[in-house]
Amino acid sequence: MSSVEILDGRTVQSFVEDERAFNSCVDARFAALDADHDGRLSYAEMAAELMALRVREAHFGADEPAAAAELAELYGALFSRFDRDGDGAVDREEFRAEMREVMLGVARGLGVLPVQMVVEEGSLLRRAVDRELAGAA
């Protein structure tokens, strides 16, 4: 489910800066991805999520299915961003750190002028909007 919301970079940045709220949401996402419950995300666990999100199609504007080698290269590069120590798995702190960078990048991209956008239910952007609306009430 998704909805159309109005938000700006301050909405996202404020959410990221609220460490307790942000970490709680990111930790819940980490737990959902950690299929074997070992406290670390493997490449397979993260690649499954990237495939489900259709990262290539949704974020890189591709219309046709990609070759397996192209997907492996893309997902490998994304996994490497999260696996900061290069040990082949992403721990909770690495996941938090990279998600913080991703969301701050989104905040910078949105800027200070409000924009209208589709926000997916359960996403970090949805949580940022909900947090702002709760504060305004």
Salt bridges, closest charged atoms under 4 A:
GLU5 OE2 - ARG126 NH1 2.75
ASP8 OD2 - ARG10 NH2 2.78
ASP18 OD2 - ARG131 NE 2.88
ASP27 OD1 - ARG92 NH1 3.78
ASP27 OD2 - ARG96 NH2 2.47
GLU49 OE2 - ARG29 NH2 2.45
GLU70 OE2 - ARG56 NE 3.05
ASP87 OD2 - ARG40 NH1 3.15
GLU93 OE2 - ARG96 NH1 3.17
GLU98 OE2 - ARG81 NH2 3.10
GLU98 OE1 - ARG84 NH2 2.74
ASP130 OD1 - ARG126 NH2 2.76
